[in-house]
Amino acid sequence: MMNSDELKSLQGPLKEKYRENPESATIILKAQGVIGEGISCKVDTGKALVEAGLHPATGGSGLLACSGDMLLEALVACAGVTLKAVSTAIGVDIKSGSVSAEGDLDFRGTLGVSKEAEVGFKAIRLSFLLDCDATQEQLQTLTKLTERYCVVYQTLAKGVPVSTALSNNQLFILDNPVTLSGL
């Protein structure tokens, strides 16, 4: 089990390096997948190969991972790791705990049934159930710092520009196709 001093000794040199050389703190994280058979995509997570497909609400069998579930799983993983790091750093001992995320989706949007129905999550709720001796003030600090430092949480909460490229002589940016031969 890691304590605050051990965490600080691991992160201290990195923090100093990033202060002295801010450019070294910017890295590119990547994900890669291969379009699979039927309506699926195999994603290499670095630890295992996950095959994603349609959610049953859109015609899927339920045998393949749903990308919406994977998004929530990424949020749970990141928030859980961040909460544990923050609690370690501030000296709050978490004996055990669980993290859950749930999101509301209206599948009419993604299936093109209704233009009024949004495509994507309308709301996401993240919750923690902790067994710890933290005070109410410490719990508020844990919540605030977990929200502040969780990469996936901040990405979802703030939103970021996303661009798309398709290399078969067409480029799609924000759903507007542009023929590359005309550029």
C-alpha positions in Angstrom: 0.0 0.0 0.0 1.4 3.4 -1.0 1.5 6.2 1.5 1.8 10.0 0.9 5.6 10.1 1.1 6.0 7.3 -1.4 3.5 9.0 -3.8 5.3 12.3 -3.4 8.7 10.7 -4.1 7.4 9.1 -7.3 5.7 12.3 -8.6 8.1 14.9 -7.2 10.8 14.5 -9.8 8.2 14.5 -12.6 6.6 17.7 -11.3 10.0 19.3 -11.1 10.8 18.2 -14.6 7.5 19.6 -15.9 8.1 22.9 -14.1 11.6 23.3 -15.7 10.6 22.0 -19.1 6.8 22.5 -19.7 7.0 21.0 -23.2 8.1 17.6 -21.7 4.7 17.4 -19.9 2.7 17.3 -23.1 2.4 13.8 -24.6 0.1 12.2 -27.1 -2.0 9.3 -25.8 -3.3 7.1 -28.6 -5.9 4.4 -29.1 -6.1 2.1 -32.1 -8.7 -0.2 -33.4 -9.3 -2.5 -36.4 -12.6 -2.6 -38.2 -13.9 -6.1 -37.5 -16.4 -8.5 -39.1 -20.0 -7.5 -39.1 -20.5 -4.2 -37.3 -17.6 -4.3 -34.9 -14.3 -2.7 -34.1 -11.4 -4.4 -32.2 -9.7 -2.0 -29.9 -6.2 -2.7 -28.4 -6.3 -1.4 -24.8 -2.7 -2.2 -24.2 -3.8 -4.9 -21.8 -6.3 -6.8 -23.8 -8.1 -6.7 -27.1 -11.7 -5.5 -26.8 -14.2 -6.0 -29.5 -16.9 -3.3 -29.6 -20.2 -3.5 -31.4 -23.7 -2.2 -31.5 -25.6 -1.8 -28.2 -28.7 -4.0 -28.1 -30.8 -0.8 -28.2 -29.4 -0.2 -31.7 -29.6 -3.8 -33.0 -26.6 -5.4 -31.4 -26.5 -8.8 -29.8 -25.1 -7.6 -26.5 -22.1 -10.0 -26.9 -19.7 -7.2 -27.9 -18.6 -4.2 -25.8 -20.6 -1.1 -26.2 -18.5 2.1 -26.8 -20.9 4.1 -24.5 -20.2 1.6 -21.7 -16.5 1.8 -22.5 -16.6 5.6 -22.1 -18.3 5.3 -18.7 -15.7 2.6 -17.8 -12.9 4.9 -18.7 -14.5 7.6 -16.4 -14.8 5.1 -13.5 -11.2 3.9 -13.9 -9.8 7.4 -14.2 -11.9 8.8 -11.3 -11.1 5.8 -9.1 -7.3 6.1 -9.7 -7.5 9.9 -9.2 -9.5 9.6 -6.0 -7.0 7.1 -4.6 -4.0 9.3 -5.5 -5.6 12.4 -4.0 -6.6 10.5 -0.8 -3.1 9.2 -0.5 -1.6 12.6 -1.0 -3.8 14.3 1.6 -3.6 11.4 4.1 -7.1 10.1 4.0 -7.1 6.3 4.4 -9.7 4.6 2.2 -10.3 1.1 3.6 -12.5 0.1 0.6 -14.7 1.7 -1.9 -16.5 1.6 -5.2 -17.0 3.9 -8.1 -19.9 3.9 -10.5 -21.0 6.0 -13.5 -24.3 6.0 -15.3 -25.4 8.0 -18.3 -28.6 8.8 -20.0 -28.8 8.1 -23.7 -31.8 8.6 -26.0 -31.1 6.1 -28.8 -33.6 7.9 -31.1 -30.8 10.3 -31.8 -28.1 7.8 -32.8 -30.6 5.9 -34.9 -31.7 9.0 -36.7 -35.3 8.5 -35.6 -35.7 12.0 -34.2 -33.7 15.1 -35.0 -34.8 16.6 -31.7 -33.1 13.7 -29.8 -29.5 14.4 -29.0 -26.8 12.0 -30.1 -24.7 11.2 -27.1 -25.1 11.2 -23.4 -27.6 13.8 -22.0 -26.3 13.4 -18.5 -23.6 11.4 -16.7 -23.6 10.7 -12.9 -20.4 9.7 -11.2 -20.6 8.4 -7.6 -18.3 6.9 -5.0 -19.1 4.7 -2.0 -16.2 4.8 0.4 -15.4 3.1 3.7 -13.1 5.7 5.3 -12.8 7.8 8.4 -12.8 11.1 6.5 -14.5 14.2 7.9 -17.1 15.9 5.8 -14.6 18.6 5.0 -12.1 15.9 3.8 -14.8 14.3 1.7 -15.5 17.7 0.0 -11.8 18.1 -0.7 -11.6 14.6 -2.1 -14.5 15.4 -4.4 -13.2 18.7 -5.5 -9.6 17.5 -6.2 -10.8 14.3 -7.9 -13.0 16.4 -10.2 -10.1 18.8 -10.8 -7.4 16.2 -11.6 -9.4 13.4 -13.3 -8.5 13.6 -17.0 -11.6 11.8 -18.3 -13.9 13.8 -16.0 -12.4 17.1 -17.1 -12.5 16.1 -20.8 -16.2 15.2 -20.5 -17.1 18.2 -18.3 -15.3 20.8 -20.5 -15.7 19.2 -23.9 -12.8 19.5 -26.3 -12.5 20.1 -30.0 -12.6 16.8 -31.9 -11.7 16.4 -35.5 -12.1 13.4 -37.8 -10.1 12.3 -40.8 -11.0 9.6 -43.4 -8.2 8.7 -45.7 -10.1 7.3 -48.7 -9.8 10.7 -50.5 -12.3 12.3 -48.2 -11.8 14.3 -45.0 -14.6 14.7 -42.5 -14.4 17.5 -40.0 -17.4 18.2 -37.9 -19.6 16.1 -40.2 -18.8 18.2 -43.3 -17.2 16.1 -46.0 -14.5 17.7 -48.1 -13.0 15.9 -51.1 -9.3 15.9 -50.8 -8.7 16.1 -54.6 -10.2 19.6 -54.5 -7.7 20.8 -51.9 
